[in-house]
């Protein structure tokens, strides 16, 4: 389903979005987040490495990290119950 959604987008727009995402870096501002934050990551995410989730959780003062073992990048669809819990 996710592949179909991505494939249906205009390729030139997707390229520009990808370039913008690569340029955007908010790490220096993570400490400004003052709300309790839950960082959720899939233990087998092939799109965003797990060390990124650890970096987010370390950078946000009130963050907690929850890793859903066996889940990939689409964990909200593939591991719904664990994600909601």
WODA-V226537 format. One record per pair of residues at least 4 apart in sequence whose ideal C-beta (glycine too) atoms are under 7 Angstrom apart, sorted by the first residue. I is the first residue (numbers start at 1). J is the second residue. If there is no record, write none. Layout:
i & j
I & J
I & J
This chain:
i & j
1 & 5
2 & 6
2 & 74
3 & 7
4 & 8
9 & 13
9 & 14
10 & 14
11 & 15
12 & 16
13 & 17
14 & 18
15 & 19
16 & 20
17 & 21
18 & 22
19 & 23
20 & 24
26 & 30
27 & 59
30 & 56
30 & 59
30 & 60
31 & 59
31 & 61
33 & 37
33 & 60
34 & 61
35 & 62
36 & 62
37 & 60
37 & 62
37 & 63
38 & 64
38 & 66
39 & 53
39 & 56
39 & 57
39 & 63
39 & 65
40 & 66
40 & 68
40 & 83
41 & 45
41 & 50
41 & 53
41 & 67
42 & 68
42 & 71
42 & 72
42 & 73
42 & 75
43 & 50
43 & 67
43 & 68
43 & 69
43 & 70
43 & 71
44 & 70
44 & 71
44 & 72
45 & 50
45 & 72
45 & 73
46 & 72
46 & 73
47 & 73
48 & 52
48 & 73
50 & 54
50 & 67
51 & 55
52 & 56
53 & 57
53 & 65
53 & 67
54 & 58
54 & 65
55 & 59
56 & 60
56 & 63
57 & 63
57 & 64
57 & 65
68 & 75
68 & 79
68 & 82
68 & 83
71 & 75
71 & 78
71 & 79
72 & 78
74 & 78
75 & 79
75 & 83
76 & 80
76 & 83
79 & 83
80 & 84
81 & 85
